């Protein structure tokens, strides 16, 4: 009898897990209303690429590499046309997308992070999101993700939202080509509305400006060897909120390593 009860419990649990997988906003990365930057939806074109349940690519023009497949991005990502990519300013920015014009569309918004520029997205008055297969399927009703992906090309609606990665601090991945005179790095997992500007502070001295190189990569060419530990000051786009990452790059730092802070923007 106990065996039967255990079997029934496991069966019910499996059914509930499958059911909530379709409805749990956290699994779909749905952004709550209070984090919206816009209160209206704009028209866009949506396509998808990569494997049906994959993250699209390896971070592409933004340089996020394989982190796009891991939490907190978790494959909920998108490439985009030039109007959204904005010469790299769009890297790491979040958008909520939804579709309503196909029978498989749920009409519910899902949040994606911009990770790449889409060279095949032709310039037009309408924004273009080339979503990962996973993100494209997330716009579907439960069980109809493959049917929606088979449509391939949809008109959707979108709005810019604040990124929100609960419990995840900002990470700094140092470029493999960095050295004491050339310090390049990528900022990952920042909450909020994207990064407007960055400053760096050595062990001694004040804050100095860091320049955006390409995508999500920032670079400082130093005439003298940098003196760690290094602190970074991130300025959020639109709000201007400042986030200091004190001593985030320690003594003995190494090119190619990722260093996590203990903070993130308030959303």
Backbone as CSV, one residue per row, in Angstrom:
resi,resn,N_x,N_y,N_z,CA_x,CA_y,CA_z,C_x,C_y,C_z
1,UNK,0.828,-1.205,0.000,0.000,0.000,0.000,0.866,1.260,0.000
2,UNK,1.934,1.238,0.828,2.826,2.394,0.872,3.443,2.637,-0.488
3,UNK,3.773,1.552,-1.205,4.361,1.682,-2.529,3.406,2.406,-3.470
4,UNK,2.100,2.061,-3.378,1.085,2.700,-4.237,0.993,4.183,-3.917
5,UNK,0.968,4.528,-2.624,0.894,5.934,-2.231,2.098,6.706,-2.761
6,UNK,3.278,6.106,-2.643,4.477,6.782,-3.128,4.425,6.987,-4.637
7,UNK,3.913,5.976,-5.353,3.815,6.069,-6.806,2.856,7.189,-7.198
8,UNK,1.710,7.268,-6.520,0.723,8.313,-6.798,1.306,9.685,-6.507
9,UNK,2.050,9.793,-5.391,2.652,11.076,-5.020,3.643,11.542,-6.090
10,UNK,4.486,10.615,-6.575,5.468,10.959,-7.602,4.772,11.368,-8.892
11,UNK,3.693,10.644,-9.253,2.964,10.950,-10.476,2.336,12.334,-10.407
12,UNK,1.683,12.638,-9.282,1.052,13.951,-9.113,2.100,15.052,-9.132
13,UNK,3.226,14.818,-8.471,4.296,15.814,-8.437,4.808,16.098,-9.834
14,UNK,4.965,15.047,-10.640,5.452,15.224,-12.006,4.476,16.040,-12.837
15,UNK,3.175,15.743,-12.654,2.164,16.495,-13.391,2.152,17.966,-12.996
16,UNK,2.270,18.218,-11.687,2.287,19.594,-11.221,3.520,20.328,-11.716
17,UNK,4.675,19.635,-11.735,5.897,20.267,-12.212,5.763,20.658,-13.668
18,UNK,5.185,19.756,-14.472,5.009,20.055,-15.884,4.045,21.208,-16.083
19,UNK,2.999,21.242,-15.263,1.988,22.292,-15.369,2.572,23.642,-15.011
20,UNK,3.314,23.694,-13.884,3.851,24.972,-13.457,4.986,25.431,-14.353
21,UNK,5.641,24.501,-15.064,6.691,24.911,-15.992,6.129,25.856,-17.046
22,UNK,4.860,25.634,-17.427,4.245,26.495,-18.432,3.727,27.795,-17.841
23,UNK,3.403,27.783,-16.539,2.737,28.945,-15.966,3.586,29.747,-15.007
24,UNK,4.704,29.209,-14.542,5.521,29.904,-13.554,6.238,31.083,-14.193
25,UNK,5.912,32.335,-13.800,6.552,33.504,-14.419,8.051,33.489,-14.268
26,UNK,8.595,32.932,-13.176,10.040,32.933,-12.992,10.729,32.081,-14.041
27,UNK,10.086,30.955,-14.416,10.685,30.104,-15.428,10.662,30.774,-16.785
28,UNK,9.678,31.625,-17.016,9.599,32.350,-18.275,10.289,33.699,-18.195
29,UNK,10.838,34.028,-17.031,11.544,35.293,-16.854,10.624,36.475,-17.127
30,UNK,9.373,36.382,-16.688,8.418,37.463,-16.907,8.702,38.595,-15.940
31,UNK,8.780,39.801,-16.458,9.091,40.960,-15.635,7.818,41.562,-15.060
32,UNK,7.824,41.842,-13.763,6.664,42.414,-13.106,6.444,43.855,-13.536
33,UNK,5.217,44.355,-13.375,4.862,45.689,-13.820,5.743,46.768,-13.218
34,UNK,6.139,46.628,-11.948,6.855,47.712,-11.289,8.248,47.927,-11.854
35,UNK,8.736,47.014,-12.673,10.059,47.183,-13.260,9.991,47.700,-14.683
36,UNK,8.825,48.000,-15.197,8.710,48.452,-16.575,9.222,49.880,-16.724
37,UNK,9.950,50.110,-17.813,10.417,51.446,-18.128,9.378,52.165,-18.966
38,UNK,8.788,51.450,-19.923,7.703,51.998,-20.727,6.384,51.412,-20.252
39,UNK,5.321,52.158,-20.408,4.002,51.661,-20.024,3.176,51.341,-21.260
40,UNK,3.829,51.210,-22.405,3.116,50.908,-23.637,3.959,49.956,-24.468
41,UNK,3.301,49.321,-25.426,3.960,48.330,-26.268,4.180,48.899,-27.660
42,UNK,5.294,48.525,-28.278,5.647,48.972,-29.616,5.684,47.772,-30.555
43,UNK,5.433,47.966,-31.856,5.452,46.849,-32.797,6.874,46.468,-33.193
44,UNK,7.082,45.189,-33.465,8.391,44.701,-33.890,8.207,43.422,-34.697
45,UNK,9.278,43.029,-35.347,9.338,41.751,-36.049,10.162,40.789,-35.202
46,UNK,9.774,39.521,-35.162,10.523,38.528,-34.401,10.804,37.295,-35.255
47,UNK,12.044,36.853,-35.220,12.458,35.583,-35.800,13.213,34.829,-34.703
48,UNK,13.713,33.641,-35.007,14.524,32.924,-34.019,15.633,32.160,-34.733
49,UNK,16.651,31.787,-33.972,17.795,31.097,-34.554,18.410,30.160,-33.524
50,UNK,19.303,29.281,-34.008,19.929,28.313,-33.115,19.061,27.079,-32.933
51,UNK,19.334,26.320,-31.885,18.550,25.129,-31.602,17.201,25.515,-30.998
52,UNK,16.176,24.668,-31.143,14.833,25.031,-30.687,14.744,25.422,-29.221
53,UNK,15.528,24.794,-28.359,15.476,25.118,-26.935,16.774,25.726,-26.438
54,UNK,17.570,26.266,-27.359,18.876,26.797,-27.011,18.892,28.289,-26.766
55,UNK,20.116,28.801,-26.524,20.318,30.216,-26.193,20.643,31.054,-27.413
56,UNK,20.607,30.470,-28.598,20.876,31.228,-29.806,22.316,31.110,-30.244
57,UNK,23.237,31.726,-29.473,24.655,31.626,-29.811,25.497,31.774,-28.558
58,UNK,26.767,32.114,-28.741,27.692,32.197,-27.609,27.935,33.632,-27.144
59,UNK,26.969,34.492,-27.295,27.118,35.869,-26.825,27.456,36.849,-27.917
60,UNK,27.911,36.350,-29.068,28.080,37.166,-30.253,28.774,38.494,-30.042
61,UNK,28.197,39.543,-30.632,28.813,40.869,-30.648,28.940,41.491,-29.264
62,UNK,28.182,41.004,-28.297,28.288,41.555,-26.936,29.392,40.895,-26.135
63,UNK,29.822,39.708,-26.541,30.954,39.066,-25.891,30.651,38.313,-24.613
64,UNK,29.400,37.919,-24.399,29.056,37.211,-23.168,29.476,35.740,-23.175
65,UNK,29.872,35.218,-24.340,30.336,33.835,-24.472,29.297,32.843,-23.950
66,UNK,29.756,31.764,-23.271,28.823,30.705,-22.882,27.966,31.057,-21.672
67,UNK,28.148,32.256,-21.110,27.307,32.638,-19.968,25.852,32.814,-20.381
68,UNK,25.579,32.960,-21.693,24.196,33.144,-22.136,23.360,31.906,-21.876
69,UNK,24.001,30.750,-21.750,23.261,29.510,-21.523,23.007,29.249,-20.043
70,UNK,23.790,29.881,-19.183,23.709,29.623,-17.751,22.845,30.671,-17.057
71,UNK,22.335,30.342,-15.849,21.628,31.351,-15.072,22.554,32.536,-14.776
72,UNK,22.050,33.771,-14.732,20.627,34.103,-14.794,20.078,34.325,-16.205
73,UNK,20.950,34.359,-17.250,20.426,34.523,-18.606,19.566,33.317,-18.996
74,UNK,20.075,32.133,-18.738,19.332,30.881,-18.927,18.734,30.734,-20.322
75,UNK,19.415,31.259,-21.330,18.943,31.098,-22.697,17.829,32.038,-23.102
76,UNK,17.331,32.858,-22.182,16.273,33.813,-22.509,16.923,35.079,-23.058
77,UNK,17.373,34.971,-24.318,18.211,35.988,-24.913,17.730,36.332,-26.316
78,UNK,18.314,37.412,-26.863,17.938,37.822,-28.209,19.058,38.598,-28.877
79,UNK,19.220,38.374,-30.176,19.961,39.285,-31.016,18.971,40.365,-31.459
80,UNK,19.478,41.424,-32.072,18.567,42.506,-32.436,19.128,43.296,-33.605
81,UNK,18.247,44.075,-34.224,18.648,44.969,-35.293,19.396,46.171,-34.754
82,UNK,19.876,47.000,-35.662,20.734,48.126,-35.290,20.047,49.128,-34.378
83,UNK,18.743,49.331,-34.540,18.051,50.332,-33.726,18.041,49.953,-32.253
84,UNK,18.020,48.672,-31.949,18.052,48.196,-30.568,19.493,48.011,-30.095
85,UNK,20.362,47.476,-30.979,21.750,47.223,-30.598,22.496,48.523,-30.302
86,UNK,22.228,49.554,-31.076,22.763,50.897,-30.828,24.282,50.897,-30.633
87,UNK,24.976,50.258,-31.553,26.442,50.220,-31.544,27.021,49.646,-30.248
88,UNK,26.281,48.776,-29.612,26.751,48.125,-28.394,26.100,48.623,-27.129
89,UNK,25.478,49.808,-27.165,24.803,50.321,-25.972,23.651,49.420,-25.549
90,UNK,23.114,48.645,-26.504,21.994,47.764,-26.185,22.398,46.465,-25.519
91,UNK,23.690,46.159,-25.460,24.136,44.914,-24.829,23.739,44.875,-23.356
92,UNK,23.122,43.777,-22.944,22.726,43.624,-21.555,21.423,44.292,-21.187
93,UNK,20.804,45.006,-22.126,19.512,45.652,-21.861,18.402,44.614,-22.004
94,UNK,17.360,44.751,-21.209,16.257,43.785,-21.220,15.016,44.358,-21.886
95,UNK,14.312,43.490,-22.581,13.040,43.847,-23.228,12.023,42.764,-22.927
96,UNK,10.793,43.205,-22.811,9.696,42.257,-22.698,9.039,42.144,-24.063
97,UNK,8.813,40.915,-24.505,8.223,40.667,-25.826,7.010,39.758,-25.660
98,UNK,6.059,39.919,-26.562,4.883,39.049,-26.552,4.304,38.995,-27.956
99,UNK,3.590,37.910,-28.240,2.897,37.802,-29.524,1.429,37.476,-29.279
100,UNK,0.598,37.954,-30.203,-0.854,37.759,-30.066,-1.522,37.340,-31.369
101,UNK,-0.808,37.413,-32.501,-1.446,37.255,-33.804,-1.417,35.824,-34.342
102,UNK,-0.787,34.913,-33.623,-0.758,33.511,-34.036,-1.565,32.700,-33.029
103,UNK,-2.196,31.636,-33.496,-3.055,30.848,-32.611,-2.281,30.213,-31.461
104,UNK,-0.958,30.052,-31.617,-0.150,29.452,-30.554,0.362,30.483,-29.557
105,UNK,0.153,31.758,-29.818,0.652,32.804,-28.928,-0.121,32.826,-27.614
106,UNK,0.606,33.000,-26.518,-0.054,33.095,-25.218,-0.539,34.508,-24.925
107,UNK,0.080,35.500,-25.560,-0.254,36.899,-25.260,0.422,37.420,-24.011
108,UNK,1.214,36.567,-23.350,1.925,36.969,-22.132,3.350,37.409,-22.479
109,UNK,3.827,38.444,-21.799,5.163,38.939,-22.055,6.228,38.086,-21.395
110,UNK,7.340,37.910,-22.091,8.513,37.245,-21.518,9.702,38.183,-21.690
111,UNK,10.623,38.145,-20.759,11.745,39.066,-20.756,12.982,38.410,-21.327
112,UNK,13.655,39.146,-22.225,14.883,38.660,-22.845,15.987,39.697,-22.655
113,UNK,17.228,39.219,-22.665,18.395,40.092,-22.569,19.075,40.153,-23.924
114,UNK,19.459,41.344,-24.349,20.138,41.508,-25.635,21.584,41.036,-25.507
115,UNK,21.987,40.106,-26.400,23.343,39.547,-26.339,24.114,39.673,-27.642
116,UNK,23.456,40.145,-28.727,24.137,40.113,-30.009,23.481,41.081,-30.988
117,UNK,24.232,41.445,-32.012,23.710,42.224,-33.132,23.328,41.259,-34.238
118,UNK,22.210,41.496,-34.866,21.718,40.622,-35.926,22.060,41.243,-37.278
119,UNK,23.114,40.787,-37.952,23.497,41.387,-39.235,22.472,41.143,-40.331
120,UNK,21.653,40.097,-40.164,20.642,39.804,-41.164,19.340,40.548,-40.954
121,UNK,19.238,41.299,-39.863,18.029,42.083,-39.598,18.117,43.390,-40.387
122,UNK,17.354,43.501,-41.434,17.446,44.664,-42.307,16.942,45.915,-41.612
123,UNK,17.634,47.048,-41.812,17.175,48.313,-41.210,15.777,48.666,-41.701
124,UNK,14.941,49.074,-40.789,13.581,49.500,-41.140,13.046,50.335,-39.991
125,UNK,11.832,50.829,-40.159,11.204,51.609,-39.103,10.748,50.725,-37.953
126,UNK,10.716,49.404,-38.169,10.247,48.481,-37.137,11.431,47.740,-36.523
127,UNK,11.462,47.671,-35.200,12.531,46.943,-34.509,12.451,45.461,-34.851
128,UNK,13.609,44.798,-34.795,13.680,43.375,-35.116,14.405,42.646,-33.996
129,UNK,13.730,41.636,-33.432,14.331,40.758,-32.419,14.538,39.389,-33.042
130,UNK,15.787,38.931,-33.064,16.092,37.574,-33.505,16.316,36.756,-32.240
131,UNK,15.250,36.161,-31.744,15.239,35.521,-30.432,15.922,34.162,-30.443
132,UNK,16.397,33.764,-29.277,16.840,32.376,-29.133,15.625,31.467,-29.310
133,UNK,15.895,30.215,-29.659,14.782,29.279,-29.807,13.983,29.146,-28.527
134,UNK,14.674,29.163,-27.392,13.998,29.046,-26.103,13.095,30.244,-25.845
135,UNK,13.587,31.447,-26.114,12.804,32.649,-25.861,11.612,32.748,-26.805
136,UNK,11.818,32.381,-28.066,10.718,32.414,-29.029,9.611,31.471,-28.588
137,UNK,9.982,30.266,-28.186,8.996,29.293,-27.730,8.294,29.699,-26.457
138,UNK,8.960,30.522,-25.634,8.357,30.957,-24.371,7.169,31.870,-24.578
139,UNK,7.018,32.439,-25.774,5.857,33.296,-26.063,4.611,32.476,-26.368
140,UNK,4.747,31.150,-26.427,3.636,30.290,-26.826,2.778,29.858,-25.647
141,UNK,1.594,29.412,-25.960,0.753,28.754,-24.972,1.440,27.451,-24.556
142,UNK,1.068,26.966,-23.380,1.671,25.749,-22.859,1.515,24.595,-23.847
143,UNK,2.641,23.965,-24.186,2.615,22.819,-25.076,2.655,23.150,-26.553
144,UNK,2.660,24.450,-26.912,2.602,24.836,-28.320,3.870,25.559,-28.784
145,UNK,4.957,25.397,-28.038,6.197,26.103,-28.386,6.699,25.702,-29.773
146,UNK,6.679,24.407,-30.082,7.149,23.965,-31.391,6.266,24.502,-32.514
147,UNK,4.960,24.551,-32.266,4.041,25.082,-33.275,4.339,26.551,-33.549
148,UNK,4.642,27.304,-32.492,4.952,28.713,-32.677,6.293,28.885,-33.399
149,UNK,7.292,28.076,-33.025,8.583,28.162,-33.708,8.462,27.806,-35.182
150,UNK,7.531,26.914,-35.517,7.323,26.555,-36.923,6.834,27.741,-37.742
151,UNK,6.184,28.700,-37.091,5.748,29.909,-37.796,6.964,30.706,-38.253
152,UNK,8.013,30.712,-37.421,9.301,31.254,-37.822,9.448,32.754,-37.828
153,UNK,8.427,33.471,-38.283,8.524,34.918,-38.466,7.206,35.551,-38.034
154,UNK,7.259,36.381,-37.004,6.033,36.917,-36.430,6.104,38.429,-36.231
155,UNK,4.939,39.036,-36.225,4.829,40.391,-35.699,4.593,40.261,-34.195
156,UNK,5.339,41.021,-33.416,5.206,40.967,-31.965,5.090,42.378,-31.414
157,UNK,4.973,42.466,-30.101,5.017,43.739,-29.398,6.150,43.680,-28.379
158,UNK,6.746,44.839,-28.102,7.859,44.856,-27.154,7.861,46.142,-26.350
159,UNK,8.515,46.103,-25.218,8.775,47.294,-24.429,10.068,47.083,-23.631
160,UNK,10.794,48.156,-23.450,12.022,48.074,-22.668,11.661,47.977,-21.194
161,UNK,12.367,47.103,-20.480,12.128,46.907,-19.053,13.459,46.895,-18.312
162,UNK,13.391,46.995,-17.016,14.583,46.886,-16.192,14.954,45.410,-16.023
163,UNK,16.227,45.113,-16.210,16.688,43.751,-15.919,16.594,43.500,-14.421
164,UNK,16.345,42.271,-14.063,16.256,41.916,-12.652,16.694,40.467,-12.481
165,UNK,17.848,40.290,-11.829,18.397,38.967,-11.584,18.498,38.781,-10.072
166,UNK,17.412,38.381,-9.405,17.384,38.332,-7.937,18.520,37.513,-7.347
167,UNK,19.227,38.118,-6.413,20.284,37.424,-5.703,21.582,37.267,-6.469
168,UNK,21.672,37.823,-7.683,22.878,37.687,-8.506,23.623,39.027,-8.516
169,UNK,24.867,39.068,-8.057,25.635,40.316,-8.077,26.258,40.559,-9.450
170,UNK,26.655,41.797,-9.688,27.362,42.144,-10.918,28.680,41.376,-10.980
171,UNK,29.023,40.885,-12.169,30.286,40.175,-12.373,31.120,40.915,-13.411
172,UNK,32.433,40.882,-13.229,33.370,41.506,-14.161,34.264,40.408,-14.730
173,UNK,34.174,40.192,-16.039,35.020,39.192,-16.687,36.144,39.914,-17.416
174,UNK,37.364,39.678,-16.993,38.526,40.354,-17.561,38.885,39.709,-18.898
175,UNK,39.080,40.536,-19.905,39.412,40.044,-21.235,40.754,39.298,-21.206
176,UNK,40.869,38.184,-21.943,42.114,37.416,-21.943,43.331,38.215,-22.424
177,UNK,43.100,39.270,-23.195,44.207,40.070,-23.703,44.639,41.197,-22.787
178,UNK,44.075,41.269,-21.596,44.383,42.371,-20.686,45.775,42.222,-20.084
179,UNK,46.347,43.379,-19.715,47.630,43.419,-19.012,47.653,44.691,-18.177
180,UNK,48.693,44.964,-17.403,48.696,46.143,-16.522,48.550,47.480,-17.239
181,UNK,48.782,47.517,-18.569,48.651,48.758,-19.324,47.394,48.792,-20.197
182,UNK,46.808,47.648,-20.421,45.602,47.548,-21.250,44.603,46.686,-20.483
183,UNK,43.610,47.348,-19.902,42.651,46.631,-19.065,41.291,46.644,-19.749
184,UNK,40.859,45.476,-20.224,39.568,45.335,-20.905,38.706,44.350,-20.130
185,UNK,37.416,44.615,-20.063,36.538,43.763,-19.261,35.103,43.866,-19.752
186,UNK,34.320,42.853,-19.402,32.897,42.808,-19.730,32.104,42.810,-18.435
187,UNK,31.055,43.621,-18.412,30.167,43.707,-17.249,28.983,42.763,-17.488
188,UNK,28.715,41.891,-16.531,27.630,40.926,-16.679,26.653,41.000,-15.507
189,UNK,25.390,40.676,-15.823,24.325,40.468,-14.843,23.928,41.745,-14.095
190,UNK,24.100,42.907,-14.722,23.683,44.127,-14.030,22.167,44.289,-14.109
191,UNK,21.551,44.542,-12.960,20.129,44.877,-12.926,19.932,46.270,-13.522
192,UNK,18.683,46.623,-13.756,18.374,47.985,-14.166,18.282,48.167,-15.668
193,UNK,18.697,49.335,-16.145,18.409,49.769,-17.507,19.627,49.809,-18.415
194,UNK,20.683,49.099,-18.076,21.886,49.131,-18.893,22.912,50.107,-18.334
195,UNK,24.115,50.063,-18.894,25.223,50.874,-18.403,25.460,52.051,-19.337
196,UNK,25.444,53.248,-18.785,25.693,54.464,-19.560,27.189,54.772,-19.629
197,UNK,27.877,54.661,-18.501,29.304,54.958,-18.456,29.958,54.220,-17.296
198,UNK,31.300,54.152,-17.339,32.065,53.422,-16.328,33.294,54.239,-15.948
199,UNK,33.635,54.215,-14.676,34.862,54.833,-14.183,35.661,53.790,-13.410
200,UNK,36.963,54.000,-13.341,37.869,53.070,-12.647,38.734,53.842,-11.658
201,UNK,39.008,53.202,-10.540,39.857,53.796,-9.504,40.907,52.769,-9.087
202,UNK,42.171,53.185,-9.105,43.249,52.324,-8.659,43.384,52.415,-7.131
203,UNK,44.385,51.737,-6.614,44.591,51.764,-5.165,44.760,53.203,-4.669
204,UNK,45.447,54.011,-5.470,45.642,55.414,-5.113,45.122,56.292,-6.253
205,UNK,44.586,57.450,-5.914,44.086,58.363,-6.931,42.581,58.369,-7.025
206,UNK,42.072,59.164,-7.970,40.629,59.331,-8.123,40.059,58.495,-9.255
207,UNK,38.794,58.742,-9.542,38.092,58.009,-10.583,38.507,58.536,-11.955
208,UNK,38.747,57.635,-12.910,39.053,58.013,-14.281,38.085,57.304,-15.220
209,UNK,37.793,57.934,-16.351,36.816,57.399,-17.288,37.346,56.175,-18.029
210,UNK,36.456,55.212,-18.253,36.748,54.029,-19.057,35.907,54.124,-20.330
211,UNK,36.459,53.720,-21.458,35.769,53.841,-22.736,35.147,52.519,-23.162
212,UNK,33.963,52.605,-23.770,33.369,51.401,-24.362,34.152,51.049,-25.619
213,UNK,34.554,49.789,-25.727,35.314,49.339,-26.888,34.373,48.773,-27.948
214,UNK,33.706,47.683,-27.644,32.722,47.087,-28.543,31.793,46.228,-27.705
215,UNK,30.543,46.135,-28.125,29.580,45.335,-27.377,29.526,45.723,-25.917
216,UNK,29.688,44.728,-25.041,29.656,44.976,-23.599,31.060,45.135,-23.028
217,UNK,32.075,45.305,-23.894,33.459,45.406,-23.458,33.861,46.854,-23.227
218,UNK,34.512,47.099,-22.086,35.027,48.413,-21.729,36.544,48.321,-21.605
219,UNK,37.241,49.409,-21.961,38.699,49.363,-22.042,39.313,50.619,-21.436
220,UNK,40.431,50.420,-20.737,41.259,51.519,-20.251,42.692,51.274,-20.698
221,UNK,43.242,52.220,-21.464,44.652,52.198,-21.831,45.405,53.061,-20.831
222,UNK,46.248,52.442,-20.030,46.924,53.139,-18.942,48.384,53.421,-19.307
223,UNK,48.831,54.696,-19.237,50.235,55.013,-19.540,51.200,54.377,-18.546
224,UNK,50.744,54.217,-17.315,51.546,53.551,-16.286,50.831,52.281,-15.838
225,UNK,51.586,51.318,-15.372,50.992,50.053,-14.935,49.940,50.295,-13.853
226,UNK,48.797,49.676,-14.030,47.720,49.826,-13.055,48.123,49.243,-11.700
227,UNK,47.644,49.893,-10.648,47.964,49.454,-9.290,46.698,48.933,-8.613
228,UNK,46.527,47.611,-8.568,45.351,47.034,-7.906,45.483,47.140,-6.380
229,UNK,44.356,46.912,-5.683,43.059,46.498,-6.219,42.375,47.632,-6.982
230,UNK,41.542,47.232,-7.955,40.851,48.190,-8.803,39.369,48.215,-8.451
231,UNK,38.822,49.415,-8.373,37.389,49.605,-8.136,36.750,50.137,-9.399
232,UNK,35.488,49.824,-9.601,34.739,50.312,-10.755,33.499,51.052,-10.287
233,UNK,33.116,52.076,-11.036,31.892,52.825,-10.763,31.016,52.737,-11.997
234,UNK,29.869,52.070,-11.887,28.956,51.878,-13.012,27.826,52.899,-12.925
235,UNK,27.571,53.597,-14.031,26.483,54.582,-14.085,25.371,54.011,-14.945
236,UNK,24.205,53.857,-14.343,23.073,53.262,-15.042,22.504,54.222,-16.069
237,UNK,22.126,53.683,-17.227,21.498,54.496,-18.254,20.141,55.003,-17.770
238,UNK,19.781,56.160,-18.236,18.499,56.810,-17.956,18.399,57.348,-16.544
239,UNK,18.519,56.497,-15.524,18.338,56.978,-14.152,19.574,57.692,-13.626
240,UNK,20.755,57.326,-14.140,21.988,57.916,-13.635,22.435,57.367,-12.295
241,UNK,21.787,56.304,-11.821,22.174,55.694,-10.549,23.614,55.189,-10.618
242,UNK,24.397,55.460,-9.588,25.800,55.051,-9.541,25.948,53.828,-8.648
243,UNK,26.705,52.847,-9.135,26.945,51.620,-8.379,28.448,51.406,-8.254
244,UNK,29.028,51.622,-7.081,30.461,51.371,-6.905,30.744,49.893,-6.610
245,UNK,31.750,49.359,-7.289,32.231,48.007,-7.026,33.633,48.139,-6.438
246,UNK,33.693,48.306,-5.138,34.973,48.583,-4.495,35.876,47.349,-4.503
247,UNK,37.115,47.549,-4.971,38.143,46.499,-4.967,37.675,45.212,-5.638
248,UNK,36.854,45.349,-6.680,36.307,44.167,-7.336,37.390,43.390,-8.085
249,UNK,38.430,44.086,-8.550,39.561,43.422,-9.201,40.705,43.388,-8.197
250,UNK,41.057,42.234,-7.673,41.992,42.151,-6.540,43.459,42.185,-6.973
251,UNK,44.324,42.209,-5.982,45.738,41.971,-6.226,45.898,40.607,-6.900
252,UNK,46.850,40.516,-7.816,47.109,39.236,-8.465,46.040,38.823,-9.449
253,UNK,45.262,39.781,-9.965,44.218,39.431,-10.929,44.840,38.807,-12.184
254,UNK,44.029,38.016,-12.887,44.518,37.308,-14.065,43.609,37.556,-15.264
255,UNK,44.180,37.744,-16.442,43.362,37.849,-17.655,42.509,36.600,-17.842
256,UNK,41.284,36.805,-18.313,40.387,35.684,-18.563,39.576,35.246,-17.370
257,UNK,39.858,35.792,-16.180,39.117,35.406,-14.978,37.883,36.291,-14.785
258,UNK,36.900,35.745,-14.071,35.688,36.492,-13.725,35.699,36.784,-12.236
259,UNK,35.414,38.036,-11.888,35.394,38.466,-10.488,34.000,38.996,-10.156
260,UNK,33.403,38.409,-9.133,32.055,38.812,-8.741,32.111,39.859,-7.637
261,UNK,31.217,40.830,-7.768,31.060,41.820,-6.710,30.084,41.266,-5.685
262,UNK,29.654,42.129,-4.771,28.645,41.718,-3.776,27.387,42.569,-3.897
263,UNK,27.280,43.337,-4.981,26.176,44.301,-5.088,25.581,44.280,-6.487
264,UNK,24.452,44.965,-6.612,23.808,45.170,-7.902,22.936,46.422,-7.792
265,UNK,22.471,46.908,-8.935,21.592,48.074,-8.926,20.288,47.747,-8.217
266,UNK,19.681,48.751,-7.639,18.356,48.592,-7.038,17.299,48.725,-8.131
267,UNK,16.370,47.775,-8.192,15.320,47.823,-9.211,13.963,47.988,-8.585
